[in-house]
Amino acid sequence: MDFIGTILWPLRWVVEAILVGFHNVLTALGMDTAAGSTWVLSIVGLVLVVRAALIPIFVRQIKSQRRMMEIAPRLKKIQDKYKGKRDQFSREAMSRETMALYKDTGTNPLSSCLPLLIQMPIFFSLYTVLHNAQQDKVGIGLLSQALSTSFGESSLFGAPLKETFLGATTWEVRLMAGIMVVVMTASQFITQLQIVSKNMSPETKASPMFKQQRMLLYFLPLVFVFSGLSFPLGVMFYWLTSNIWTMAQQFIVIRNMPTPGSEAALAREERLAKKAQRKGLGIGDITVTEIESAPAVPKATQRVQPVGKNRAKKQNGAKK
């Protein structure tokens, strides 16, 4: 435990600094220093800083996932080649060919988990900070004894942030924790559903990777159901905000940078075609076809001037 504490020490210091920094800003804006809403908004601010810092890593994750999807058919050929062969020589040969494929294409199957792996130490650092505050312990950085006590005793709508669903002493804690578990589970399910249903090419859906993604679609939400019952409310606010960020970020990426050949890519091409068509109908950008198919404008008739009787008789006589 001391070894883990030593590893997490720098992260705990940074977490406390960001948490206290947002708390000081909110207090300076007039919010109550001991209010649970002030600490919850500070946790939300912590999430925004952490997730914004992880955007470059998320971009690398997207690129790695694209490469994994591109090599999925080649990976399936290797698996089909050694299908049914359970001897050690075949397993080693299959492993060598798979690793060679990863090396040649510059892909890494673990890179898609990198943002989650980086977030976990931050998550456990926040859990340690809140757990120490619950026991009225002073922080290791900017979290003073007074702030630690304030954090540990704060509550939102009557629900103490330090309590868990399983160890709740009031019904407010169980109600708030239950609502957050439902929202967290739903947001995680929607995030995975966006990937499986919209952002996979037909080749990928025919590969073993699709089966793994389908399993994650139902497995990951269950993680939030069981873990959400034992984590303090303060930590759950961090997790909930992070989930909502991930869901929105995934929606933007799938809409604007979809996987080639996927349903999202076809939908994007259709939107771009409609947008180009609307621009083509604008003034100054009308095509020749549209000009030829436009209805003819009737010519204006010339106005007939009134003619006197004598002049009319002369004109009739001239025509005859």
C-alpha positions in Angstrom: 0.0 0.0 0.0 2.9 2.3 0.8 4.4 1.5 -2.7 1.1 2.5 -4.4 0.9 5.6 -2.2 4.4 6.6 -3.3 3.5 6.2 -7.0 0.3 8.2 -6.6 1.9 10.9 -4.5 2.6 13.3 -7.4 -0.8 12.8 -8.9 -2.5 13.3 -5.5 -0.6 16.6 -5.2 -1.8 17.7 -8.7 -5.3 16.6 -8.0 -5.4 18.6 -4.7 -3.9 21.6 -6.4 -6.6 21.6 -9.2 -9.4 20.9 -6.8 -8.4 23.6 -4.4 -7.7 26.0 -7.3 -11.3 25.7 -8.6 -12.6 25.8 -5.0 -10.8 29.1 -4.4 -12.1 30.6 -7.7 -15.7 29.6 -6.9 -15.4 30.9 -3.4 -14.1 34.2 -4.8 -17.2 34.4 -7.0 -19.4 34.3 -3.9 -20.2 30.6 -3.4 -20.2 29.1 0.1 -16.8 27.6 0.9 -18.3 24.7 2.8 -21.2 24.0 0.4 -21.4 20.6 -1.4 -22.3 22.4 -4.6 -19.0 24.3 -4.4 -17.0 21.1 -4.1 -19.0 19.3 -6.8 -18.3 22.1 -9.2 -14.6 21.9 -8.2 -14.7 18.2 -9.1 -16.3 19.0 -12.4 -13.6 21.5 -13.1 -11.0 18.9 -12.3 -12.6 16.6 -14.9 -12.5 19.3 -17.5 -8.8 19.9 -17.0 -7.9 16.3 -17.0 -9.9 15.4 -20.1 -8.7 18.5 -22.0 -5.1 17.4 -21.3 -5.9 13.9 -22.6 -7.3 15.1 -26.0 -3.9 14.5 -27.8 -3.9 11.0 -26.4 -7.5 10.5 -27.5 -6.6 11.6 -31.0 -3.8 8.9 -31.1 -6.3 6.4 -29.8 -8.7 7.2 -32.7 -5.9 6.8 -35.2 -4.8 3.5 -33.7 -8.4 2.2 -33.7 -8.7 3.2 -37.4 -5.5 1.2 -38.2 -6.8 -1.8 -36.2 -10.1 -1.7 -38.2 -8.2 -1.4 -41.5 -6.1 -4.5 -40.7 -9.1 -6.5 -39.3 -9.6 -8.5 -42.6 -5.8 -9.4 -42.7 -6.0 -10.4 -39.0 -9.0 -12.6 -39.8 -7.1 -14.3 -42.6 -4.3 -15.2 -40.1 -6.8 -16.5 -37.6 -8.6 -18.5 -40.3 -5.3 -19.9 -41.4 -4.7 -21.5 -38.0 -8.3 -22.2 -37.2 -8.7 -25.6 -35.5 -4.9 -26.0 -35.0 -4.2 -26.2 -31.3 -0.6 -27.5 -31.3 2.1 -25.3 -29.8 3.9 -24.8 -33.1 0.7 -23.4 -34.8 0.0 -21.1 -31.8 3.5 -19.7 -31.9 3.4 -19.3 -35.7 0.0 -17.5 -35.4 1.4 -15.2 -32.7 4.5 -14.4 -34.7 2.4 -13.5 -37.8 0.0 -11.4 -35.8 2.8 -9.5 -34.1 4.5 -9.0 -37.5 1.3 -7.6 -38.8 1.0 -5.2 -35.9 4.7 -4.1 -36.4 4.4 -3.6 -40.2 1.2 -1.5 -39.9 2.3 0.4 -36.8 -0.7 -0.7 -34.8 -1.0 -1.5 -31.1 -4.1 -3.2 -29.8 -3.5 -1.8 -26.3 -3.4 1.8 -27.4 -7.2 2.0 -27.4 -7.2 1.5 -23.7 -4.5 4.1 -23.1 -6.8 7.0 -22.1 -8.6 4.8 -19.6 -5.3 3.5 -18.2 -4.1 7.1 -17.7 -7.3 8.2 -16.1 -7.3 5.3 -13.5 -4.4 6.7 -11.4 -6.1 10.1 -11.4 -9.3 8.5 -10.4 -7.7 6.6 -7.5 -5.8 9.7 -6.5 -9.2 11.6 -6.1 -10.6 8.6 -4.2 -7.6 8.8 -1.8 -8.0 12.5 -1.4 -11.7 12.1 -0.6 -11.1 9.1 1.7 -8.5 11.1 3.7 -10.9 14.0 3.9 -13.6 11.7 5.2 -11.2 10.8 8.0 -10.4 14.4 8.6 -6.8 14.0 7.4 -4.7 16.9 6.1 -3.7 16.7 2.4 -0.2 16.4 1.0 -0.3 19.6 -0.9 -2.7 22.6 -1.0 -5.5 20.8 0.7 -5.2 22.3 4.2 -6.8 20.9 7.4 -9.6 23.4 7.2 -10.3 22.6 3.5 -10.0 18.8 4.2 -12.6 19.1 6.9 -14.9 21.2 4.7 -14.6 18.7 1.9 -15.3 15.7 4.2 -18.3 17.3 5.8 -19.9 18.8 2.7 -23.2 17.6 1.4 -25.5 18.2 -1.6 -29.2 18.2 -1.2 -28.8 16.5 2.2 -26.5 13.8 0.8 -22.9 13.8 2.3 -20.3 13.5 -0.5 -18.2 11.1 1.6 -20.9 8.5 1.9 -21.6 5.5 -0.4 -24.8 3.8 -1.4 -23.9 0.7 0.6 -22.9 2.6 3.7 -25.5 5.4 3.4 -27.1 6.8 6.6 -29.8 8.7 4.8 -32.2 8.0 1.9 -30.9 11.1 0.1 -27.5 9.3 -0.4 -29.2 6.2 -1.8 -31.4 8.2 -4.1 -28.6 10.4 -5.5 -26.2 7.4 -5.9 -28.9 5.4 -7.6 -29.7 8.2 -10.1 -26.0 8.6 -10.8 -25.5 4.9 -11.3 -28.3 4.8 -13.9 -27.0 7.9 -15.7 -23.4 6.5 -15.7 -24.6 3.2 -17.0 -26.8 4.7 -19.7 -24.0 7.1 -20.9 -21.5 4.3 -21.1 -23.9 2.1 -23.1 -24.7 4.9 -25.5 -21.0 5.6 -26.0 -20.3 2.0 -26.9 -23.5 1.7 -29.0 -22.4 4.7 -31.1 -19.2 2.8 -32.0 -20.8 -0.6 -32.7 -23.8 0.6 -34.6 -22.5 3.6 -36.6 -18.7 3.7 -36.7 -17.7 0.2 -38.0 -17.2 -0.8 -41.6 -18.8 -4.0 -42.9 -15.3 -5.7 -42.9 -14.8 -4.9 -39.2 -18.3 -6.2 -38.4 -17.3 -9.5 -39.9 -14.1 -9.7 -37.9 -13.6 -11.1 -34.3 -13.0 -7.4 -33.2 -16.8 -6.8 -33.6 -17.6 -9.6 -31.2 -15.3 -8.0 -28.6 -16.9 -4.6 -29.1 -20.3 -6.2 -28.7 -19.2 -7.8 -25.4 -17.9 -4.4 -24.2 -21.3 -2.9 -25.1 -22.9 -5.0 -22.3 -20.0 -5.6 -20.0 -18.7 -2.1 -19.3 -22.1 -0.7 -18.1 -22.2 -3.5 -15.5 -18.9 -2.2 -14.1 -20.6 1.1 -13.2 -23.5 -0.8 -11.6 -21.3 -2.7 -9.1 -18.6 -0.1 -8.5 -21.1 2.8 -8.2 -22.6 1.1 -5.1 -19.3 1.2 -3.2 -17.7 4.6 -4.3 -18.3 7.8 -2.4 -20.6 10.4 -4.1 -17.7 12.8 -4.6 -15.8 10.2 -6.7 -19.0 9.3 -8.6 -19.4 12.9 -9.6 -16.0 12.7 -11.2 -16.8 9.5 -13.0 -20.2 10.7 -14.2 -18.8 14.0 -15.6 -16.0 12.0 -17.3 -18.6 9.6 -18.8 -20.7 12.5 -20.2 -17.5 14.1 -21.7 -16.6 10.8 -23.4 -20.1 10.3 -24.8 -20.1 13.9 -26.3 -16.6 13.5 -27.6 -17.4 10.2 -29.2 -20.5 11.7 -30.9 -18.4 14.6 -32.3 -15.7 12.3 -33.6 -18.1 9.9 -35.2 -20.1 12.7 -36.9 -17.0 14.6 -38.3 -14.3 11.9 -38.6 -16.2 8.6 -39.1 -14.5 5.3 -40.0 -14.4 4.9 -43.9 -17.1 2.6 -45.1 -19.2 2.8 -41.9 -22.8 4.0 -41.6 -21.5 7.3 -40.0 -19.3 7.9 -43.1 -22.2 7.4 -45.5 -24.3 9.7 -43.4 -21.6 12.3 -43.5 -21.2 12.1 -47.2 -25.0 12.5 -47.6 -24.9 15.6 -45.4 -22.0 17.1 -47.4 -23.8 16.4 -50.7 -26.9 18.2 -49.4 -24.8 21.1 -48.2 -23.1 21.3 -51.6 -26.5 21.2 -53.3 -27.8 24.1 -51.2 -24.7 26.1 -52.0 -25.1 25.4 -55.7 -28.6 27.0 -55.7 -27.2 30.2 -54.3 -27.0 33.5 -56.3 -23.9 33.7 -58.4 -23.4 29.9 -58.3 -26.3 28.7 -60.6 -25.4 25.9 -63.0 -26.1 25.8 -66.7 -28.6 23.0 -66.3 -30.6 25.0 -63.7 -30.6 28.0 -66.2 -31.9 25.8 -69.1 -34.6 24.2 -66.9 -35.7 27.5 -65.5 -39.2 28.7 -66.8 -39.1 31.3 -69.5 -39.9 34.8 -68.4 -42.7 36.3 -70.5 -41.8 39.3 -72.5 -43.3 42.6 -71.5 -46.0 43.9 -73.8 -45.6 47.3 -75.3 -48.0 49.9 -74.1 -50.6 51.1 -76.8 -50.8 54.9 -77.1 -54.4 56.4 -77.5 -55.1 57.5 -81.1 -57.6 60.3 -82.1 -60.4 59.7 -84.6 -58.9 61.7 -87.5 -55.5 59.9 -87.1 -57.2 56.5 -86.9 -59.1 57.2 -90.2 -55.8 58.1 -91.9 -54.1 54.9 -90.7 -57.0 52.7 -91.9 -56.9 54.4 -95.2 -53.2 53.8 -95.6 -53.6 50.1 -94.8 -56.2 49.8 -97.5 
